[in-house]
Amino acid sequence: MSYLSLSTWSLHRLLGPLRWTTWDGVGERHIVNEQSQPQVLELLQLPAEAARRGDTAVEICHFHFPSTDPAYLDALQASFRSAGVRFDTLLLDYGDLTSKDPKRLTEDLALMRHWIDAAALGGARQIRIVAGEAHGSDNTALAQSAKYLLELAAYAKGKRVSVITENFKALTATGDHCRELARLTGSEVRWITDFGNFSGARKYDELDIILPLSVSVHVKAQYDEKGMPDRPEFERCLDRAIASGFDGAYVLIYDGPGDMWEGLARIKTIVETRLEEAQ
């Protein structure tokens, strides 16, 4: 049965510093650049706050983790358990499975395994791995991505974590490329459909391709300067998800201006209304 979930990206101006991972090609190593942000809420406090607001599940972006030490991850899992909220997905935003640089590829795979370990210790059900940054029309890149996604999925399975991917970044920028990657990985790798990551005349047809493959949907609207969503366009995307028979997490994404909790509440109302009307 479908349910609503909350992404920490929707609160990125409230959860403290953003810790962006990048590749230093000169030093051939990963570095983390910290972007200052206000900290109104600590990550360990989020499950209880989500529960207070009626949310039952959360996705956490990797750059919101202040630590991946086992003690911290154990405390995070305990905070979810205490709040009665599920830690659905750890969203790893970094990594290129299609890199042609052997050193970077080796280091990226090691980093991905580290975050799979973190997902397991923190109690996440699944981890989103970026499929790759090469253009999806390169069949070699699609094959390379599929190979490593399957290897990571096998590694994660041993830790009771699922690997999923998304229509996110260059390799999966079109529905056709997503479909081919899905064919190569089969049922071992499921998907997130993000409403905002397809564009152009074929956007809605492309959503139809991956919605049946997805365990969650990032319900992302387009916003005006006051943070008000383009409701007709947003509802059109929601209707495609409903019509596809999607039966997973509708993950609320607010990245507009103004108060983030208020922005989340606006789109939450639209999603709840649309789902009720569809019943």
Secondary structure by P-SEA (a helix, b strand, c coil): ccbbbbbcccccccccbbbbbbbcccccbbbbbbbbbbccccccaaaaaaaaaccccccccccccccccaaaaaaaaaaaaaaccccccccccccccccccaaaaaaaaaaaaaaaaaaaaacccbbbbcccccccccaaaaaaaaaaaaaaaaaaaaacbbbbbcccccccccaaaaaaaaaaacccccbbbbcccccccaaaaaaaacccccccccbbbbbccccccaaaaaaaaaaaaaaacccccbbbbbcccccaaaaaaaaaaaaaaaaaaac
